[in-house]
Amino acid sequence: MPELVLCVDVGSTFTKAVLVDADVGRVLGTAQHPTTLPDVMVGIAAVREELAASVGKDAAGGVGADEGREGQGRGDVREGERRGQGDVREGWGQEGVREAKGQKGVREDTGQESVREAEGQGQGGAREGEGHGPGGVWEGEGLGQEGFLRGEGCEGVWEGQGRKGQGSGRAQEHEGQGQEGVWEGGSGPVAPGAKEVLAADILACSSAGGGLRLAVVGHERLVTAEAGQRVALSAGGRVVHLSSGPLTPESVKVLKESRPDLIVLTGGTDGGNSDVVLHNARRIGIARLAAPVVLACNREAADAAAAELRSRGRSVTVTDNVLPSIGVLNPGPAREAIRAAFLQHVIGGKGLSRSKSRINGKSLKQLVLAPTPDAVLTGVEALADGRGLLLIDVGGATTDVYSVLPRAQKDEKPEDGRGQGAAGDWLLARTVEGDLGVRSGALGVVEAALAEGLVGVEEARKLTLYGQEQMTAAGLPGDGGERSGQESDDRRRGAHGSAGRENVQGMQQVDRAELGSGEAEQQDGRASQENDQRLAHLAVLIALRRHGRPLHEGAPPRPLREAELVVGSGGVLRHATQPQRAGVLNSALTDHAGGWAVPERAALAVDVRYTVFAAGLLSGRAKPEAVRRLAATGLEWLSGVQR
């Protein structure tokens, strides 16, 4: 019997779950349910029971909820589409078919056994000369369309699933996932039943209740404050306040108004200035802010600063300095301290579950391991496996960008996790754009797009009206959401940030009667989808520019040219067609005028099964190869890539 783990992401809107065979990183099922406040444990129980019913039915010889009964030939089926004998996962195998196009079917009429839009990729074919045939490689390393995994060519396997081992059994969650055969009636492993699913360990992450709101207080804006901000973002927090220098009564008031869940207090390199961090610790203590403090400052001042805070009843966690010396960033200890404080104070104190709610004897606080963005960043690192990678997660309110630099990157950090630069740099990075989204963040997208010169006035008026209508329908305020310290940085917005904001504010009250008759009819589903795709495209483009541009004048852009894979995530991409996905993500490869280092030879994919967060949760528990396979399992590769 496989080791079952239920990975759960408790989001603000939906609770999503992935049931995993942790031994090999195989996905056994997925489910989602609206997040249930004030007790999110109800939603977790709902997805758990749904998966138990679905997987248990399969074990008894039935067909899962996502598996069609029609057209079941000798091979497996997916939503009733007849498959060829050797087929696995939407025609990713050598002889597979895509969308019922024959046993040795073709993809978009590109020729027998060809792959990826008639690029000359027959059996021995290549993608841009890189050997992407059925036995294809990703730059010679066996990374064909079968996955972002090393050494997996034609006869390689997805999670131990041979292309020739499909037998007569049906696929679990429409993926043909028998291991050299089938669960029932074959020689493979026994399928788990409902009882085993209900007993599975639950590993959870959460962004419900607004996620982790962080304030960063540092010494110098471009040194310790910036270092603290980077660490806070990489730990999965949303930076709602950023300040540098000695706190004044007015700046303390602004800090209070940001309502942080946690304060990250930095200041001084080891052996350097202690005055500012001690002053700020005293001010925070006197202000009687309820938020706990993570102290990651000059180690020679840490004890005294902690004493200042504790003497006034503040909760303090002391950790290593985020910037022990100029140019050396040490993010690991502070990131772990932020995660621990999140679990202790935020999950336990935000009223997300009732005190007596338990699943398998565990409370929500015991189930949640990390903030969702922290889990995603860990999953992104596992997926990259030393290669360069970008992941853009487009949500309704925010757009997050995660990047991993290849280990072979010139001037990268050493293996101990420390890096170079004024505030340092490191292989993993995350930025949160709290003003960019396709729902409550729609007006922020229009504002930023105007500032960047990406839209004209007429298109901005149309998108503004659409964004207002979506927020009204959802009962959201029409201000485009909160701005954080991270998001208010005009350097990343461009020189005309204020002009964009003024233009949008002038449009927010636009009357429908002022629009042309064609624009006034944007109520049908197709028009809404087109607007969502356009907003997503702009959000991706702007978020990538902000993530990749130089951090300050005179600094180089983040070195992203060597990224080999760009992954899109978020519901707006998961529910889109292949051409729509490509339309949104192509800007990651073509924005050469955007002021950042555009990837030169990257492939595009979408995390359609939401497995990257699950891989992050499983990291450290399962074997690295199983975690990597899990992260890659959910990817659907895009064709028609422009450059």
C-alpha positions in Angstrom: 0.0 0.0 0.0 1.5 3.4 -0.9 2.1 6.1 1.7 -0.8 8.5 1.3 -0.5 12.2 2.0 -3.2 14.7 1.5 -1.8 18.1 0.6 -4.2 21.0 1.2 -4.1 24.7 0.4 -6.6 26.7 2.4 -7.0 29.8 0.3 -9.2 32.9 0.9 -11.7 31.6 -1.7 -11.2 27.9 -2.2 -9.6 25.1 -0.3 -7.7 22.8 -2.8 -6.4 19.3 -2.1 -4.1 16.9 -3.9 -3.9 13.3 -2.7 -0.4 12.0 -3.2 1.4 8.7 -3.2 4.4 10.1 -1.3 6.7 7.1 -2.2 6.8 8.1 -5.9 5.2 11.5 -6.1 2.1 10.2 -7.9 -1.1 12.2 -7.9 -4.1 10.0 -6.9 -6.8 12.6 -7.0 -7.6 16.3 -6.7 -10.6 18.2 -5.2 -11.6 21.6 -4.1 -14.3 23.2 -2.0 -15.2 26.8 -1.1 -13.2 27.9 2.0 -15.5 27.7 5.0 -15.1 30.6 7.4 -15.2 30.9 10.3 -14.1 27.3 10.5 -11.8 26.3 7.6 -11.6 22.7 9.0 -15.1 22.1 7.5 -13.7 22.7 4.0 -10.7 20.5 4.6 -13.0 17.7 5.8 -15.1 18.2 2.6 -12.2 17.8 0.2 -11.0 14.8 2.2 -14.3 13.1 2.0 -14.7 13.8 -1.7 -11.4 12.2 -2.4 -12.2 9.2 -0.2 -15.4 8.7 -2.1 -13.8 9.1 -5.5 -10.7 6.9 -4.8 -12.7 4.4 -2.9 -15.0 3.9 -5.8 -12.1 3.3 -8.1 -10.7 0.7 -5.7 -14.0 -1.1 -5.9 -13.8 -1.2 -9.7 -15.8 1.9 -10.5 -15.0 4.9 -12.5 -13.8 8.1 -10.8 -15.8 11.3 -11.1 -13.5 12.7 -13.7 -13.2 9.5 -15.8 -15.5 8.9 -18.7 -17.2 5.5 -19.2 -17.4 5.9 -23.0 -14.9 4.7 -25.5 -12.9 2.5 -23.1 -10.8 0.4 -25.4 -7.8 -1.5 -24.2 -6.1 1.7 -23.1 -7.2 4.2 -20.4 -9.7 6.9 -21.0 -9.9 10.6 -20.0 -13.3 12.2 -20.0 -14.6 9.6 -22.5 -11.9 10.2 -25.1 -10.7 7.0 -26.7 -7.0 6.4 -26.3 -4.5 4.4 -28.2 -3.0 1.4 -26.6 0.2 3.1 -25.5 -1.3 6.4 -24.4 -0.5 8.3 -21.2 -1.5 11.9 -20.2 -3.0 13.7 -23.1 -0.7 12.2 -25.8 2.6 12.9 -24.0 3.8 9.4 -24.8 5.5 8.3 -28.0 2.4 6.7 -29.5 -0.2 8.6 -27.6 -3.0 10.5 -29.0 -4.3 14.0 -28.1 -8.1 14.6 -28.2 -9.0 11.3 -29.9 -6.7 11.8 -32.9 -5.7 8.2 -33.5 -3.3 5.6 -32.1 -0.2 7.2 -33.5 -2.2 10.4 -33.6 -1.0 13.8 -34.5 -1.1 17.0 -32.6 -2.8 19.8 -34.6 -2.2 18.0 -37.9 1.5 18.3 -37.6 2.4 15.0 -39.1 2.7 11.4 -37.9 4.5 11.1 -34.6 5.4 14.7 -34.6 5.5 16.9 -31.5 4.9 20.6 -30.9 3.4 22.4 -33.9 5.3 21.0 -36.9 8.7 22.1 -35.7 10.3 19.2 -37.5 10.1 17.0 -34.5 9.5 13.5 -35.7 10.9 10.5 -33.9 14.4 11.8 -33.9 13.2 15.4 -34.1 14.4 18.3 -32.1 13.2 21.5 -30.6 15.5 24.2 -31.8 18.1 21.6 -32.3 17.9 20.3 -28.7 16.8 16.7 -29.3 13.1 16.9 -28.3 12.0 13.7 -30.1 10.2 10.8 -28.5 13.5 9.9 -26.9 14.0 13.6 -26.7 16.0 15.6 -24.3 16.0 19.0 -22.7 19.4 20.2 -23.7 20.7 16.7 -23.7 19.4 15.8 -20.3 16.3 13.7 -21.1 13.8 16.5 -20.5 11.2 16.1 -23.2 7.6 17.0 -23.0 7.3 14.2 -20.6 8.4 16.5 -17.8 10.9 18.8 -16.3 12.8 15.9 -15.0 16.3 14.5 -15.6 16.8 11.4 -17.6 13.3 10.7 -18.8 13.2 10.1 -22.5 10.8 7.9 -24.6 11.0 4.9 -22.4 11.2 7.0 -19.2 8.2 7.1 -16.9 6.0 9.7 -15.2 6.0 8.6 -11.6 6.9 5.0 -12.5 4.1 4.8 -15.1 5.4 2.9 -18.2 3.8 3.9 -21.5 3.5 0.2 -22.3 2.0 -0.9 -19.0 -1.6 0.3 -19.3 -3.3 -3.1 -19.6 -7.1 -3.0 -19.4 -7.5 -1.0 -16.2 -8.8 2.5 -16.1 -6.8 5.5 -14.9 -7.0 7.1 -11.5 -7.9 10.8 -12.0 -7.8 10.3 -15.7 -4.0 9.9 -15.9 -3.6 6.2 -16.7 -1.6 5.8 -13.5 -1.1 2.1 -13.2 2.4 1.3 -12.2 3.4 -1.1 -15.0 -0.2 -2.1 -15.2 -3.3 -1.5 -13.2 -4.6 -1.3 -9.6 -7.4 -3.8 -10.1 -6.9 -6.9 -12.1 -3.2 -6.3 -12.8 0.1 -6.9 -11.2 0.7 -3.4 -9.9 0.1 -2.1 -6.3 -3.2 -2.3 -4.6 -5.4 0.7 -4.9 -6.1 2.6 -1.7 -9.7 2.6 -0.5 -11.8 5.2 1.3 -10.6 4.1 4.7 -6.9 4.6 3.7 -7.7 8.0 2.2 -9.4 9.2 5.4 -6.5 8.0 7.5 -3.9 9.8 5.3 -1.7 12.4 6.9 -2.7 15.9 6.1 -0.1 18.6 5.2 -1.6 22.0 4.8 -0.6 25.6 3.9 -2.8 28.6 4.2 -3.4 32.1 2.9 -6.9 32.4 4.3 -7.8 35.5 6.4 -5.6 37.7 4.2 -2.5 35.5 4.6 0.6 36.8 6.5 0.7 40.6 6.7 4.3 41.7 7.4 5.9 45.0 8.4 9.6 45.4 7.8 11.5 48.0 9.9 15.2 48.5 9.0 18.1 50.8 9.1 19.1 51.9 5.6 16.5 51.7 2.8 18.8 50.0 0.3 20.6 47.7 2.7 19.0 46.2 5.8 15.4 47.3 5.1 15.6 45.9 1.6 17.2 42.7 2.9 14.5 42.2 5.4 11.8 42.9 2.8 13.3 40.2 0.5 13.4 37.7 3.3 9.8 38.5 4.3 8.6 38.0 0.8 10.4 34.7 0.4 8.9 33.5 3.6 5.4 33.9 2.2 4.4 37.2 3.6 2.7 40.2 2.1 4.7 43.3 3.0 2.2 45.9 4.1 4.7 48.3 5.6 8.3 49.1 4.9 10.3 51.7 6.7 14.0 52.6 7.3 15.8 54.8 9.7 14.8 55.8 13.2 11.1 55.5 13.9 9.3 58.7 14.7 5.9 59.1 16.3 4.4 59.7 12.9 6.0 56.6 11.3 4.9 54.5 14.3 1.3 55.7 13.6 1.7 54.6 10.0 3.1 51.2 11.1 0.0 50.7 13.4 -2.4 51.6 10.6 -0.9 48.9 8.4 -2.2 46.2 10.8 0.7 43.8 10.5 0.5 40.2 11.8 4.2 40.2 12.3 7.0 42.8 12.4 10.5 41.9 11.0 13.0 44.2 12.8 16.4 44.5 11.1 19.3 46.9 11.3 23.1 47.0 11.1 25.6 44.5 9.9 27.3 42.4 12.5 29.6 44.6 14.5 28.1 47.7 12.9 25.7 50.4 14.0 23.5 49.5 16.9 21.8 52.8 17.7 19.0 52.6 15.1 17.8 49.1 15.9 17.8 49.8 19.6 15.9 53.0 19.1 13.3 51.2 16.9 12.9 48.3 19.4 12.2 50.8 22.1 9.6 52.7 19.9 7.9 49.4 18.9 7.7 48.4 22.5 6.3 51.7 23.7 3.7 51.7 20.9 2.2 48.5 22.4 1.8 46.9 19.0 0.2 43.5 19.4 2.1 41.9 16.5 5.0 39.6 17.5 8.5 40.6 16.4 11.2 38.6 14.6 14.5 40.2 15.4 17.1 39.6 12.6 19.6 42.4 13.3 23.2 43.1 14.2 24.0 40.2 16.5 25.9 42.5 18.9 22.7 44.5 19.4 20.2 41.6 19.4 20.1 40.8 23.1 19.6 44.5 24.1 17.0 45.0 21.5 15.1 41.9 22.5 15.2 43.1 26.2 13.7 46.4 25.2 10.8 44.6 23.6 10.3 42.0 26.2 10.3 44.5 29.0 7.2 46.0 27.5 5.4 42.7 27.0 6.2 42.1 23.3 6.7 38.6 21.9 10.1 38.3 20.3 11.9 35.7 18.3 15.7 36.3 17.9 17.3 34.9 14.9 20.5 35.4 12.8 21.1 38.7 11.1 19.7 38.8 7.6 22.7 40.9 6.4 25.7 39.9 8.5 28.0 41.9 6.2 27.5 44.2 3.2 26.7 42.0 0.1 26.1 38.8 2.1 22.4 37.9 2.5 21.5 35.2 5.0 17.8 34.6 4.5 17.4 31.0 5.9 17.2 31.5 9.7 14.9 34.6 9.4 12.6 32.8 7.0 12.3 29.8 9.4 11.6 32.2 12.3 8.9 34.0 10.2 7.3 30.6 9.4 7.3 29.6 13.0 5.8 32.9 14.1 3.1 32.5 11.4 2.1 29.1 12.7 2.2 30.2 16.3 0.5 33.6 16.2 -1.3 33.9 12.9 -2.9 30.5 12.3 -3.5 30.3 16.0 -4.9 33.8 16.4 -6.9 34.7 13.3 -10.1 32.9 14.2 -9.8 30.5 11.2 -11.1 27.5 13.0 -13.1 26.6 16.1 -11.1 25.6 19.1 -12.4 22.1 19.2 -12.3 21.4 15.4 -10.1 18.3 14.8 -9.4 16.0 11.8 -7.6 12.8 12.7 -7.1 14.3 16.2 -5.2 17.3 14.9 -6.2 21.0 15.0 -5.7 23.5 12.2 -2.6 24.8 13.9 -1.1 21.3 13.9 -2.0 20.7 10.2 -0.7 23.9 8.7 3.0 23.9 8.0 3.6 27.2 6.2 2.0 30.1 4.5 0.9 29.1 0.9 3.5 31.3 -0.9 6.3 29.7 1.2 5.1 26.3 0.2 4.9 27.3 -3.5 8.5 28.8 -3.4 9.8 25.5 -2.0 7.9 23.6 -4.7 9.3 25.9 -7.4 12.8 25.2 -6.1 12.2 21.4 -6.3 10.8 21.7 -9.8 13.8 23.8 -11.0 16.3 21.3 -9.6 19.2 23.6 -10.2 17.9 25.1 -13.5 16.6 28.6 -14.0 12.8 28.9 -13.6 10.1 31.5 -13.4 6.6 30.9 -12.0 3.9 33.6 -12.2 0.7 33.1 -10.2 -2.1 35.3 -11.3 -4.9 35.7 -8.8 -7.9 37.8 -8.3 -6.2 40.3 -6.0 -2.5 39.8 -6.4 0.1 38.4 -8.8 3.1 36.7 -7.4 6.4 36.0 -9.2 8.8 33.3 -8.1 12.2 32.8 -9.6 15.1 30.4 -9.3 18.5 31.2 -10.7 20.5 28.2 -12.2 23.3 27.0 -10.0 25.7 27.6 -12.9 24.7 31.3 -13.1 27.7 33.6 -13.2 28.2 35.5 -9.9 25.6 33.5 -8.1 25.6 32.8 -4.4 27.8 30.1 -3.0 26.3 26.7 -1.9 25.8 27.9 1.7 22.9 30.1 0.7 24.7 33.4 0.9 24.8 35.9 -2.0 26.3 39.1 -3.4 25.0 42.6 -3.9 24.2 45.6 -1.7 21.5 43.8 0.1 22.6 40.5 -1.2 20.9 38.2 -3.7 20.2 34.5 -3.7 18.9 31.7 -5.9 15.3 32.0 -4.7 13.2 35.1 -4.9 9.6 36.1 -4.7 7.8 39.3 -5.2 4.1 40.1 -4.5 2.2 42.6 -6.5 -0.8 43.4 -4.3 -2.2 45.8 -6.9 -2.3 43.4 -9.8 -5.1 40.9 -10.2 -8.1 40.0 -12.4 -10.8 40.8 -9.9 -10.2 43.2 -6.9 -6.8 44.0 -8.5 -8.2 44.8 -11.9 -8.1 48.6 -11.5 -4.5 48.3 -10.3 -3.6 46.5 -13.5 -5.1 49.3 -15.6 -3.4 51.9 -13.5 0.0 50.2 -13.9 -0.5 49.4 -17.6 -1.2 53.1 -18.3 1.9 54.1 -16.4 4.0 51.6 -18.4 2.4 52.7 -21.7 0.9 49.3 -22.4 -2.7 50.4 -23.0 -4.3 53.3 -24.6 -7.1 55.5 -23.0 -10.0 53.7 -24.8 -8.8 50.2 -23.8 -8.2 51.4 -20.2 -11.7 52.8 -20.1 -13.1 49.4 -21.2 -11.0 47.4 -18.7 -11.8 49.9 -15.9 -15.5 49.4 -16.5 -15.2 45.7 -16.6 -13.1 45.7 -13.4 -15.7 47.8 -11.6 -18.5 45.4 -12.7 -16.7 42.4 -11.4 -15.9 44.0 -8.1 -19.5 45.1 -7.7 -20.8 41.6 -8.5 -18.5 40.2 -5.9 -19.4 42.8 -3.3 -15.8 44.2 -3.3 -14.7 47.8 -2.7 -13.8 49.7 -5.9 -10.4 51.0 -4.8 -8.4 48.2 -6.3 -7.3 46.8 -2.9 -4.6 47.7 -0.5 -1.2 49.0 -1.5 1.8 47.5 0.3 5.3 48.9 0.8 6.5 46.4 -1.8 3.9 47.6 -4.3 4.3 51.3 -3.8 7.9 51.4 -5.1 7.8 53.8 -8.0 11.1 52.7 -9.2 9.6 49.4 -10.2 6.4 51.0 -11.6 8.3 53.3 -13.9 8.5 57.1 -14.1 4.8 57.7 -14.8 3.3 55.8 -11.9 1.3 58.8 -10.5 0.0 59.6 -14.0 -1.4 56.2 -14.4 -3.2 56.4 -11.0 -4.7 59.8 -11.9 -6.0 58.5 -15.3 -7.6 55.5 -13.6 -9.2 57.6 -10.9 -10.7 59.7 -13.6 -12.2 56.7 -15.3 -13.5 54.9 -12.3 -16.9 56.7 -12.4 -17.3 56.3 -16.2 -20.9 56.0 -17.3 -21.7 53.1 -19.5 -23.6 55.5 -21.8 -20.3 57.2 -22.6 -19.1 53.9 -24.2 -19.9 52.8 -27.7 -22.7 50.3 -28.2 -20.3 47.4 -28.8 -18.4 48.1 -25.6 -21.6 48.5 -23.6 -22.4 44.8 -24.4 -19.5 43.2 -22.5 -21.8 41.0 -20.5 -21.6 37.7 -22.4 -19.2 35.0 -21.3 -16.9 35.4 -24.3 -16.3 39.1 -23.7 -15.7 38.5 -20.0 -13.2 35.8 -20.8 -11.4 38.1 -23.3 -11.2 40.8 -20.6 -9.9 38.3 -18.0 -7.2 37.1 -20.5 -6.2 40.7 -21.3 -6.0 41.6 -17.6 -4.0 38.5 -16.9 -1.6 39.2 -19.8 -1.0 42.8 -18.5 -0.6 41.5 -14.9 2.0 38.9 -15.9 3.9 41.5 -18.0 4.0 44.2 -15.3 4.7 41.7 -12.5 7.7 40.3 -14.4 9.0 43.7 -15.1 8.9 44.6 -11.4 10.4 41.3 -10.4 13.3 41.5 -12.9 14.2 45.2 -13.1 17.2 46.6 -11.1 16.4 47.1 -7.5 17.9 50.6 -7.5 19.7 52.9 -9.8 23.1 51.5 -10.8 22.2 47.9 -10.0 21.9 45.2 -12.6 18.6 43.5 -13.4 17.9 40.1 -11.9 19.8 37.6 -14.1 16.9 35.7 -15.6 18.1 35.1 -19.2 19.1 31.6 -18.4 15.7 30.5 -17.1 14.8 27.3 -19.0 11.1 27.2 -18.0 8.3 29.7 -17.4 5.3 28.4 -15.6 1.9 30.1 -15.3 -0.5 29.4 -12.4 -3.8 30.6 -11.2 -7.4 29.9 -12.2 -7.5 32.3 -15.1 -4.8 30.2 -16.8 -6.0 26.8 -15.6 -9.5 27.3 -17.1 -8.1 28.8 -20.4 -7.5 27.2 -23.7 -4.0 26.5 -25.0 -3.9 29.5 -27.3 -5.2 31.7 -24.5 -2.6 30.5 -22.1 0.1 31.1 -24.7 -1.2 34.6 -25.3 -0.9 35.4 -21.6 2.5 33.9 -21.1 4.3 34.8 -24.3 5.2 38.2 -23.0 7.6 36.4 -20.6 9.7 35.6 -23.7 9.2 38.7 -25.9 9.2 41.8 -23.6 12.7 43.0 -24.7 11.8 46.6 -24.1 10.7 46.1 -20.5 13.9 46.8 -18.7 14.6 43.3 -17.5 16.6 40.3 -18.6 14.1 38.3 -20.7 14.7 34.5 -20.7 16.3 33.6 -24.0 15.4 29.9 -24.5 12.7 29.1 -22.1 9.7 26.7 -22.6 6.2 27.6 -21.4 3.9 25.5 -19.2 0.9 25.9 -16.9 0.4 24.2 -13.6 -3.0 22.9 -14.5 -3.3 20.5 -11.5 -1.9 22.8 -8.9 0.8 20.4 -7.8 3.6 22.8 -7.1 2.3 23.8 -3.7 1.8 20.1 -2.9 5.5 19.4 -3.8 6.5 22.2 -1.5 4.6 20.7 1.4 6.0 17.3 0.7 9.6 18.5 0.5 11.7 17.2 3.4 9.3 14.3 3.9 9.5 12.4 0.6 12.5 11.6 -1.5 13.7 14.6 -3.6 13.0 12.7 -6.9 9.4 12.1 -5.7 8.9 15.7 -4.8 10.3 16.8 -8.2 8.0 14.4 -10.0 5.0 15.7 -8.1 5.8 19.3 -9.0 6.2 18.4 -12.7 3.1 16.2 -12.8 0.7 19.1 -13.0 2.5 20.9 -15.9 0.8 21.2 -19.3 3.3 22.4 -21.9 2.4 25.1 -24.3 2.9 25.1 -28.1 2.9 28.1 -30.4 5.6 29.9 -28.4 6.7 33.2 -29.9 10.1 34.7 -29.5 
